Amino acid sequence: MEESKHEIDVEAIAKDVSNNDIPADGTTELLDEHSLSFMQALKLYPSAVGWSMFFSLGVIMTAFDPQLLGSLFATPAFQKDFGYLYGDSYIVSAPWQTALGMGNPIGQVVGALGAGYPMEWYGRKPTFITCVILTTAFIFNQFFARSLPVLLVGELIGGLILGTYTTIAPTYASEVCPIALRGHLTAYINLCFVTGQLLANGVIAGTSQLSNHWAYSAPFALQWAFPAIILIGSIFAPESPWWYIRKGRLADAEKALGRLSSKSVDKKAALRAMIETDRLEVEMETGTSYWDCFKQINLRRTEISVGVFTTQVFSGIYLVGYAAYFFQLAGLTGHKAFDMSVGFLAVGWVGTVLSWIMISKFGRRRIYNIGLAVLTVIMFLIAFLDFAPDYENRPGIIWAQSTLLILWNGVFDISIGPICYVVICEVSATKVRSKTIAIATAAQAIVGIIMTVAIPYMINPDQANLRGKMGLFFGGLSVICFIWAWFRIPETKGRTYKELDLMFAEGVRTREFKKYKFS
């Protein structure tokens, strides 16, 4: 490879960092990181694994709240207290379903973008702690809400805070883990999403048959358990060493590395590799602001991050929030609909765990594209079944659609669900990672707002009543997303951040990333 105009002067850096007593030879630690197996990395960085998983706990809250709300639309007590009589039963009107559902994604747009600033000014840890404290406060609003406008305010404020966790968790996970663990711990964020959804549906399955306000008040109250656990543990959490390096606090960065790794890891060598990457990005002018994410040097990386995140919505993930309602409208009785929705998310949980095995064996690009192709086919199958004659009186077809939706969720959580977080963490430059993730999160939330407006009108019996025909809508969008993914998502497995910086700067073509070699 010809020397890039962005190539860093390694000798100059070695001279500069020698004053900080850091080894000048930066080759060995990069080779060592490449050669680490999953089990070796696990033994060398056990604390990094633990703290990365800890910072991802906030994502459970992010998933719990909207899933809880979607399930409440199928809860009789909630329908009666907040809805109106339609035929022989109560329903919450589509406009109010839309308004309540929009509260969380609208808040996430502002929360995700807003989190980028305090994360850079004060660090990942203080931002995380502050958001958890604010989460504790907004739950009071939901718990005492007895009218739709009050509940809407709670969802808006809640979304504002919960949106920060989807920026904090992947940023922290990608900054504290070596290559061999990076994919697994960023994919773990998806497991937290599914766990939050599963817990919400499990709680509702247990309280939905209550005839008073505790059918929905109790699930809201259970959210207080998460902040209590997180606040106790966060006191002992280490800050990201990357943040210390960008602030010029090398001694603190080395201490943080010490807390994240075992004694056998050469902290000074690892620190020097990080300083090299940071200096490379300075010379490449990757910048640190939101505007810099859209400059030529970062534009492709931002596009990929936004694309993989919004594809989650376009492929149909927002149907997960309406799983119980979907099953109910499809023809399953109340308790069967809730049981099916719990099983639906349990399959997703297992799928995410299985994705860790696939991440170790296969590349990000292959898993993502194959998974998206399968999801597209399943959506079309769900839609075609809906055209069967005498649909309402053929329970076998209803069960087949429900089973296919469960299968769809399992495939999603093996493929594009967890791989999305891996990709956005690996393609973004370290200096603008938090802001790139924030932009991708905000973009996903904006698309989510559109879906939140559309889905109640498509699914409600007093509106379009599309049932499984929604598969045509999401299947068509998935086809477009697959074409984009095929041409734009590169293979990033096994690459250091420095290598990725150079490859993007050199404009390496998407299909060439996997086999690209540095001379």
C-alpha positions in Angstrom: 0.0 0.0 0.0 1.2 3.4 -0.9 1.8 5.8 2.0 -1.4 7.7 2.7 -1.4 11.4 3.0 -3.2 10.7 6.3 -0.4 8.3 7.5 0.8 9.2 11.0 4.4 9.9 11.8 5.0 7.0 14.2 8.6 8.0 15.1 7.4 11.5 16.1 4.7 10.0 18.3 7.2 7.6 19.9 9.4 10.6 20.7 6.5 12.6 22.1 5.2 9.8 24.3 8.6 8.9 25.6 8.2 11.6 28.2 5.3 9.7 29.6 7.4 6.5 30.0 5.4 4.6 27.3 7.3 2.0 25.2 8.2 3.4 21.8 7.6 0.2 19.8 3.9 0.1 18.9 4.0 -3.0 16.8 4.0 -5.8 19.4 0.8 -4.9 21.2 -1.2 -4.6 17.9 0.0 -8.0 16.8 -0.8 -9.4 20.3 -4.4 -8.0 20.1 -4.9 -9.6 16.7 -3.7 -13.0 17.9 -5.8 -13.0 21.1 -8.5 -15.7 21.1 -11.9 -15.1 22.8 -10.9 -17.1 25.9 -7.5 -15.5 26.2 -9.1 -12.0 26.0 -11.6 -13.0 28.6 -8.8 -14.0 31.0 -6.8 -10.8 30.3 -9.8 -8.4 30.5 -12.3 -9.8 33.0 -13.1 -6.5 34.6 -13.6 -4.9 31.2 -16.3 -7.5 30.4 -18.0 -6.9 33.7 -18.1 -3.1 33.5 -19.1 -3.1 29.9 -22.1 -5.3 30.8 -22.8 -3.1 33.8 -23.0 0.1 31.6 -25.4 -1.8 29.3 -28.0 -2.2 32.1 -29.4 1.1 31.2 -30.5 -0.3 27.9 -32.7 -2.7 29.7 -34.7 0.3 31.0 -34.7 1.8 27.5 -36.4 -1.4 26.2 -38.6 -2.1 29.2 -40.7 1.2 29.0 -41.9 1.2 25.4 -42.5 -2.6 25.4 -44.5 -2.2 28.6 -46.6 0.5 27.0 -47.2 -1.5 23.9 -48.4 -4.5 26.0 -50.6 -2.3 28.1 -52.7 -1.5 25.0 -53.8 -5.2 25.2 -54.4 -5.1 29.0 -58.2 -5.0 29.9 -57.8 -2.7 33.0 -55.6 -0.2 31.0 -58.0 -0.3 28.1 -61.0 0.4 30.4 -59.3 3.2 32.3 -57.7 4.9 29.3 -59.8 3.8 26.4 -63.4 3.8 25.1 -66.0 1.2 24.4 -65.8 -0.3 20.9 -68.3 -3.1 20.3 -68.1 -5.4 23.2 -64.7 -4.4 24.5 -62.6 -1.3 25.3 -59.8 -0.1 23.2 -57.4 2.8 23.4 -57.9 5.0 20.3 -55.3 5.0 17.5 -54.5 8.7 18.0 -53.7 8.2 21.6 -51.8 5.0 20.9 -49.8 7.0 18.5 -49.3 9.9 20.9 -48.2 7.7 23.7 -46.0 5.6 21.5 -44.3 8.7 20.1 -43.3 10.0 23.5 -40.4 7.6 23.9 -38.8 8.0 20.4 -39.3 11.8 20.3 -37.5 11.9 23.7 -34.8 9.6 22.4 -34.0 11.9 19.5 -33.2 14.8 21.9 -31.7 12.5 24.6 -29.4 10.7 22.2 -28.0 13.8 20.6 -27.9 15.6 24.0 -25.9 12.8 25.6 -22.9 13.4 23.2 -21.9 16.7 24.9 -21.8 15.7 28.6 -20.1 12.4 27.6 -17.3 14.4 26.1 -17.2 17.2 28.7 -17.5 15.2 31.9 -17.0 11.6 30.9 -19.1 8.4 30.4 -19.4 7.6 34.1 -20.8 10.9 35.4 -23.2 11.1 32.5 -24.4 7.6 33.1 -25.0 8.3 36.9 -26.9 11.5 36.2 -29.2 9.8 33.7 -30.0 7.0 36.1 -30.9 9.5 38.8 -33.2 11.3 36.4 -34.8 8.0 35.4 -35.8 7.4 39.0 -37.6 10.7 39.0 -39.6 10.3 35.8 -41.0 6.9 36.9 -43.0 8.8 39.6 -44.9 10.5 36.8 -45.9 7.2 35.1 -46.8 5.5 38.4 -49.3 8.2 39.5 -50.7 8.9 36.0 -54.5 8.4 35.8 -55.1 10.2 32.5 -53.7 10.0 29.0 -52.2 13.6 29.0 -50.3 13.0 32.2 -49.0 9.6 31.0 -48.0 11.3 27.7 -45.8 13.8 29.6 -44.2 10.9 31.5 -43.4 9.1 28.3 -41.9 12.2 26.7 -39.7 12.9 29.7 -38.8 9.3 30.0 -37.8 9.0 26.4 -35.6 12.0 26.8 -33.6 10.3 29.5 -33.8 6.7 28.2 -32.4 7.8 24.8 -29.1 8.5 26.4 -28.4 4.9 27.3 -28.3 3.7 23.7 -25.5 6.2 23.2 -23.6 5.6 26.5 -23.6 1.7 26.4 -22.1 1.1 23.0 -19.6 3.9 23.3 -18.3 2.5 26.6 -18.3 -1.1 25.5 -16.3 -0.3 22.4 -13.7 1.7 24.3 -12.8 -0.8 27.1 -12.6 -4.1 25.2 -9.9 -5.7 23.0 -10.8 -6.9 19.4 -11.6 -10.4 20.5 -14.3 -9.2 22.9 -15.5 -6.1 21.1 -18.1 -7.8 18.9 -19.5 -9.9 21.7 -19.9 -7.0 24.2 -21.3 -4.5 21.7 -23.8 -7.3 20.6 -24.6 -7.8 24.3 -26.4 -4.5 24.1 -29.0 -6.1 21.9 -29.4 -8.8 24.6 -30.2 -6.1 27.1 -32.8 -4.7 24.7 -34.5 -8.1 24.4 -34.1 -8.7 28.2 -35.9 -5.4 28.9 -38.7 -6.4 26.4 -39.0 -9.9 27.9 -39.2 -8.6 31.4 -41.9 -6.1 30.4 -44.0 -8.8 28.7 -43.4 -11.2 31.6 -44.6 -8.7 34.1 -47.6 -7.8 32.1 -48.4 -11.5 31.6 -48.6 -11.7 35.4 -50.6 -8.5 36.1 -52.8 -8.2 33.0 -55.7 -10.1 34.5 -55.9 -7.7 37.5 -59.1 -5.7 37.4 -57.9 -2.5 39.0 -55.1 0.1 38.3 -52.4 -2.2 39.7 -52.6 -4.0 36.4 -50.5 -1.2 35.0 -49.3 0.7 38.1 -47.3 -2.3 39.4 -45.3 -2.7 36.2 -44.5 1.0 36.2 -43.3 0.7 39.8 -41.0 -2.2 39.1 -38.9 0.1 37.0 -37.4 1.6 40.2 -35.5 -1.7 40.7 -33.1 -0.9 37.9 -31.8 2.5 39.1 -31.4 1.1 42.6 -29.1 -1.6 41.3 -27.2 0.7 38.9 -26.6 3.5 41.3 -25.0 1.2 43.9 -22.6 -0.3 41.4 -21.8 2.9 39.5 -19.8 4.3 42.4 -17.1 1.8 41.7 -17.1 1.9 37.9 -13.9 3.0 36.0 -14.0 5.8 33.4 -13.2 5.0 29.8 -9.4 5.3 29.2 -10.1 6.7 25.7 -11.9 9.7 27.3 -8.9 10.3 29.6 -6.5 10.2 26.6 -8.5 12.7 24.7 -8.3 15.0 27.7 -4.6 14.5 28.0 -4.8 12.7 31.3 -2.5 9.8 30.5 -1.8 8.8 34.1 -5.5 8.4 34.7 -5.9 6.5 31.5 -3.2 4.1 32.6 -5.0 3.6 36.0 -8.3 3.0 34.2 -6.6 0.4 32.0 -5.3 -1.2 35.2 -8.8 -1.6 36.6 -10.1 -3.0 33.3 -7.4 -5.6 32.7 -5.4 -8.3 34.5 -1.9 -7.8 35.9 -0.4 -9.7 32.9 -1.5 -7.0 30.4 1.2 -4.5 29.5 -0.7 -1.3 30.4 1.9 1.1 28.9 2.1 -0.8 25.6 -1.7 -0.8 25.3 -1.8 2.9 26.2 0.7 3.7 23.5 -1.4 1.9 20.9 -4.4 4.0 21.9 -2.4 7.2 21.8 -1.3 6.3 18.3 -4.8 5.9 17.1 -5.9 9.1 18.7 -3.0 11.0 17.2 -3.8 9.5 13.8 -7.3 10.8 13.9 -6.0 14.3 14.9 -3.8 14.3 11.8 -6.7 12.9 9.7 -8.8 15.8 11.1 -11.7 13.5 12.1 -12.8 16.2 14.5 -14.9 15.9 17.6 -18.2 17.8 16.8 -21.5 16.6 15.3 -20.6 18.6 12.2 -17.4 16.7 11.8 -19.5 13.5 11.5 -20.7 14.8 8.1 -17.3 15.9 6.8 -15.8 13.9 4.0 -13.4 12.0 6.2 -16.3 10.6 8.4 -19.3 10.8 6.1 -19.2 7.2 4.8 -18.8 6.0 8.4 -21.8 8.0 9.6 -23.9 6.8 6.7 -23.2 3.2 7.5 -24.0 3.7 11.2 -27.3 5.4 10.4 -28.1 2.8 7.8 -27.7 -0.3 10.0 -29.6 1.3 12.8 -32.6 2.5 10.8 -32.8 -0.8 9.0 -33.9 -2.3 12.3 -37.0 -0.2 12.1 -37.6 -0.6 8.4 -37.4 -4.4 8.7 -40.3 -4.4 11.3 -38.8 -4.4 14.8 -41.4 -1.9 16.0 -44.0 -4.7 15.7 -42.2 -6.3 18.7 -43.8 -3.6 20.9 -47.2 -4.6 19.6 -46.6 -8.3 19.8 -49.3 -9.1 22.3 -51.7 -6.8 20.6 -50.9 -8.3 17.2 -51.5 -11.8 18.5 -54.7 -10.7 20.1 -56.0 -9.1 16.9 -54.9 -12.1 14.9 -57.4 -14.2 16.9 -55.6 -15.6 19.9 -57.5 -15.2 23.3 -56.1 -12.8 25.9 -53.9 -15.1 28.0 -52.7 -17.0 24.9 -51.7 -13.7 23.3 -49.6 -12.7 26.3 -48.1 -16.1 26.6 -47.2 -16.0 22.9 -45.6 -12.6 23.3 -43.4 -13.8 26.2 -42.4 -16.8 24.1 -41.8 -14.5 21.2 -39.2 -12.5 23.2 -37.7 -15.6 24.8 -36.8 -16.8 21.4 -35.2 -13.5 20.7 -33.2 -13.7 23.9 -31.8 -17.1 22.9 -31.2 -15.8 19.4 -29.0 -13.0 20.7 -26.9 -15.5 22.8 -26.5 -17.7 19.7 -25.3 -14.6 17.8 -22.2 -14.5 20.0 -21.1 -17.9 18.5 -21.7 -16.6 15.0 -19.8 -13.4 15.7 -16.7 -15.5 16.6 -17.0 -17.6 13.4 -18.3 -15.3 10.7 -17.9 -11.7 9.7 -20.3 -8.9 10.5 -21.2 -8.4 6.8 -22.2 -12.0 6.1 -24.3 -12.3 9.3 -26.1 -9.0 8.6 -26.9 -9.6 4.9 -28.0 -13.2 5.2 -30.1 -12.3 8.3 -31.8 -9.4 6.5 -32.6 -11.6 3.5 -34.3 -14.2 5.7 -36.3 -11.6 7.6 -37.6 -10.2 4.3 -38.8 -13.7 3.2 -40.5 -14.3 6.5 -42.4 -11.0 6.4 -43.7 -11.8 2.9 -44.9 -15.2 4.1 -46.8 -13.6 7.0 -48.5 -11.3 4.5 -49.4 -14.1 2.0 -51.0 -16.2 4.7 -53.3 -13.3 5.5 -54.9 -13.6 2.0 -56.2 -17.1 2.7 -60.0 -17.5 2.2 -62.1 -17.5 5.4 -59.1 -16.4 7.4 -61.0 -15.7 10.7 -62.3 -19.2 10.9 -59.1 -21.0 10.2 -57.1 -21.0 13.5 -54.2 -23.0 11.9 -53.4 -20.0 9.7 -53.5 -17.6 12.7 -51.1 -19.9 14.6 -48.9 -20.1 11.5 -48.6 -16.3 11.3 -47.9 -16.1 15.0 -45.2 -18.7 14.7 -43.6 -17.0 11.7 -43.5 -13.7 13.7 -41.7 -15.5 16.5 -39.3 -17.0 14.0 -38.7 -13.5 12.5 -37.8 -12.2 15.9 -35.4 -15.1 16.5 -33.6 -14.4 13.2 -33.5 -10.7 13.9 -31.8 -11.3 17.2 -29.3 -13.6 15.7 -28.4 -11.2 12.9 -29.2 -7.5 12.3 -30.3 -6.9 15.9 -26.9 -7.5 17.6 -24.7 -6.9 14.6 -26.0 -3.4 14.3 -24.3 -2.3 17.5 -21.1 -4.1 16.5 -21.0 -2.2 13.2 -21.7 1.3 14.5 -19.0 0.9 17.2 -16.4 -0.4 14.7 -17.0 1.9 11.7 -17.1 5.2 13.7 -13.8 7.1 14.4 -12.9 7.0 18.1 -13.0 10.8 18.5 -16.5 11.1 17.2 -17.8 7.7 18.2 -20.2 9.0 20.9 -21.6 11.5 18.5 -21.8 9.1 15.5 -23.7 6.7 17.7 -25.9 9.5 18.9 -26.7 10.5 15.3 -27.5 6.9 14.4 -29.7 6.6 17.5 -31.6 9.8 16.7 -32.1 8.8 13.1 -33.5 5.4 14.2 -35.8 7.2 16.7 -37.0 9.6 14.0 -37.9 6.6 11.7 -39.4 5.0 14.8 -41.7 8.1 15.2 -43.0 7.5 11.7 -43.7 3.9 12.5 -45.3 4.8 15.8 -47.7 7.0 13.9 -48.3 4.4 11.2 -48.6 1.1 13.0 -51.7 1.9 15.2 -53.6 3.0 12.1 -52.5 -0.1 10.1 -53.2 -2.6 12.9 -56.2 -1.2 14.8 -59.6 -2.9 14.1 -61.3 0.5 13.9 -58.8 1.7 11.3 -57.1 -0.2 8.4 -57.1 -3.6 10.3 -54.3 -4.9 8.1 -53.4 -7.8 10.4 -50.6 -9.9 8.8 -50.8 -7.8 5.6 -48.4 -5.5 7.3 -45.8 -8.0 6.2 -46.1 -6.6 2.7 -45.2 -3.1 4.0 -42.2 -4.2 6.0 -41.1 -6.8 3.5 -41.0 -4.2 0.8 -38.9 -1.9 2.9 -36.6 -4.8 3.8 -35.8 -5.4 0.2 -34.6 -1.8 -0.2 -32.5 -2.1 3.0 -30.9 -5.3 1.7 -29.8 -3.7 -1.5 -28.2 -0.9 0.4 -26.6 -3.2 2.9 -25.1 -5.4 0.2 -23.3 -2.4 -1.4 -22.4 -0.4 1.7 -21.7 -2.5 4.8 -17.9 -3.5 5.0 -16.4 -6.4 6.9 -14.8 -5.0 10.1 -14.1 -8.2 12.0 -10.6 -8.5 13.5 -9.5 -4.9 12.7 -8.0 -2.5 15.1 -9.4 1.0 15.2 -6.2 2.3 13.7 -6.5 -0.1 10.8 -10.2 0.9 10.2 -9.2 4.6 10.3 -6.6 4.0 7.6 -8.9 1.9 5.4 -11.7 4.4 5.5 -9.2 7.2 4.8 -7.9 5.3 1.8 -11.4 4.8 0.5 -11.1 1.0 0.5 -14.2 -0.5 -1.4 -16.8 -2.3 0.6 -16.1 -5.8 -0.9 -12.4 -5.4 -0.4 -12.4 -4.7 3.4 -12.3 -8.4 4.3 -9.1 -9.3 2.4 -7.4 -5.9 2.5 -3.7 -6.1 3.6 -1.3 -3.4 4.8 2.1 -3.5 3.3 
